[in-house]
Amino acid sequence: MAKKKAPEEGAKKVNNPNVMGLRPEVLEQPITETLEVNYMPYAMSVIVSRAIPEIDGFKPSHRKLLYTMYQMHLLGGARTKSANIVGQTMKLNPHGDAAIYDTMVRLSRGYGALLHPLVDSKGNFGKVYSRDMAWAASRYTEARLDPVCGELFRDIDQDTVDFVDNYDGSMKEPALLPTTFPNVLVSANQGIAVGMASNLCGFNLGEVCDAAVAFLNNPGTDLLGVLKAPDFPTGGALLYDEAALRQIYATGRGSFQVRSKWRHLPKENLIEIYEIPYTTTVEAIMDKVAELIKAGKIREIADMRDETDLNGLKLTIDLKRGADPEKLMSKLFRSTSLQDSFACNFNILIAGMPRVMGVGEILDEWTAWRMDGVRRRTYFVMKKKQEKLHLLKGLKRILLDIDRAIRIIRETEEDAEVVPNLMIGFGIDDVQAEYVADIKLRNINQEYILKRIEEVAGLEEEIADLQAIVSDPGRIKQIIVSELELVKKKYAQPRRTEIVYELQAAAEAEDAQDVPDYPVHVFCSREGYFKKITPQSLRMSGEQKYKEGDGPFLQWEASNRDELLVFTDRQQCYKARLSDFDDAKASVLGDYLPTKLGMDAEETFLWACITADYSGHLLFFFQNGKAARVELSAYQTQTRRKRLTGAYCDKSPLAAAYLLQEDMEMAVYSTEGRAVIFHTACLNPKSTRSTQGVNIMTLKPKWRVESALPLDQTPIVNAARYRARSLPVAGALLREEDRGEQQMTLLD
């Protein structure tokens, strides 16, 4: 009988009586052990085996489905029922049939989620731009592999990729698919794992092939000049922002704006919307428009309906008499998902580890992986030819005396002795002897043997050439380039998403005029919870609600048309209008800025300020003792950019910041307990946001600047003691009467 395991030290026995009166023994498990033993394996399984795509551009569920269809000879063959494909896929994918069919739907031509669909579908597969249009059941639809899949499976049987056991070890499946082009950049992909996510936008196949060729020829090439911008199957117009795209190409994170395409039909006095952003649906758009009409924010619309048919998507808006279509669409772009942002997160599994990479890094990893695949394929072909050459050399030996070979075989009494006797008689090995022994009787004539031997010289040349390819990375790159050019020639399509390079400032000005102007009180907590409250609402309830552990940080009196600038620990500035935030009450937590503004993962809110006309200066105080004065106008942009990189210097962490409207005296504190007072007129204003500034305070290695405040907001009594005659200075130690309650926060 197995001995009962003793409970671990620290674990408690708990008796919980159940309904039958029994008292089973329950062991309490420490939370750290629960996380390590139970949670972490689950999290890693989701990340590695389910949600994050790999360098071939596929998640495991996609790869298993496509390989099953390839094994069913559906590449170039007739369509079969989707239910049949789903059933066969279960041999590789232990998930339910609904999950497998959902995967097939997303890859299908009918659904339209990919620029180059991988499944050639027949029947109702729904539409990516519709939330409510359900696809038919798998027993009603048919499918096969699209011709482009020939580039996914090319030479898969020539050792180009590794094969692994399926979940029960009954068969093999490819660990990756040997794609001949960077499918990871062509096929849009999204996945939510545990603690991380991935969101890859699609790019035009022709542009991706050109970018890959340019990268292979020159790794330092400017990819933005070749790979112009993302491309989406739903079309639309991409608002070109070079800085934002460069950030995405460099880091793999960032966002850009896509807006719908529309046309005005003056005779019918209506607007037709025929392409919408990839991230939204017609139902979401219509629901939001109906909400705006009900709230009285839009009065120009008489009716709106969905007229989507077999010709494609179409939303029709009937206008009231005298309505301005340009002005109406400007409002709708601002207030609905007719203009939406796509947040990029190029998180890809590389050798089983998730990595967020820019376009250049992705192409670098794909190139290295593809070169290994071509090298393996070349080596495989070379070994096959070497084996054939070896057999032909054995055949050449018996050409000297065919009759002797026949005599050896005839005079051998036992079948098992034929091969050894041929080996002894002609000095060949067992593989060659086996080949000679298996030659058909009709092929022992000299003509047949001579023709086979004539192949020897050609084989030797081919093997030498293959050997040169295996050992020469330059030759391998040439092969990849030729394959990319062939893929572009066969499958490239024109761009579907139009690139809009110039945004009209007039439209932005009209947007600003449409925003209602009224006074508001704004509050921001230490953790970044933001509330905009009208004076009437504040008078009714002035007690602010905060999350546990949080508290007040910044507050302003402003106008609803003013702009908010939010600074983070990654030297980024996020911009928004106060009108983008709903009016709130003091009794709610408010909007969480990192979520509302779409900050990067693990990016932390530090400080914020509000401006109406971008007048004044920003003072940045850094922990290394330096201070920078930057003109606030350096943060003003012609277009409504939502994020600015390089918002301040990254040489040292930010200790404090202040919006300066007029020169004054500032007090700077250090962790040593010293303070220095200086006049802001000593700092020359700079127009470069990332300026390093000048030294204000000299610090010993273990000390740093802790905070900075206007002198009139400090408890300092003996101001003359701390005033600096010249900068930098070490500062004076604070006296007891000058300490007071120091505020260690970033203040406006």
Protein Blocks (a to p, Z undefined) as FASTA:
>chain_A
ZZdddddehiacdddddfkopacddddddfklmmmmmmmmmmmmmmmmmmpccfkopafk
lmmmmmmmmmnopgopacddfklmmmmmmmmmmcdfklmmmmmmmmpmklopafbdcbdc
edjebjfkbmklccddfklpccdddfklmmmmgoklnopaccdddfkopaccdfbdcdfb
dfklmmgcddddehiacddddddfklmmmmmmmmmmomkbcfklmmmbacdfkgpadddd
fklmmmmmmnopacddddddddddfknopaddfbdcfkbcfklmmmmmmmmmmnopackb
fbdcdfbdfkoccddddddehiafklmmmmmmmmmmkbccddddddddeehiacdddfkl
mmmmmmmmmmmmmmmmmmmmmmmmmmmmmmmmmmmmmmmommlmmmmmmmpmblklmmmm
mmmmnopafklmmmmmmpcfklmcfklmmmmmmmmmmmmmmmmmmmmmmmmmklmmmmmm
mmmmmmmmmmgccdfbdcdfbdcfklmmmmmmmpccddddddddfkopacdddfklmmmo
mcdcddehiacfbdcdddfkbccddddfkopacdddfklpccddfkbgbjcfklmnopae
hiacfbdcddfklpajdddddfkopacdddfklmpcfbdcfbdehkbcckbccfbdcddf
bdcddddddfkopacdddfklpccdfbfklgbjafbdcdfkbccfbdcdfklpcbfblml
mpcfbdcdebjaddfklnmpadfbdcZZ
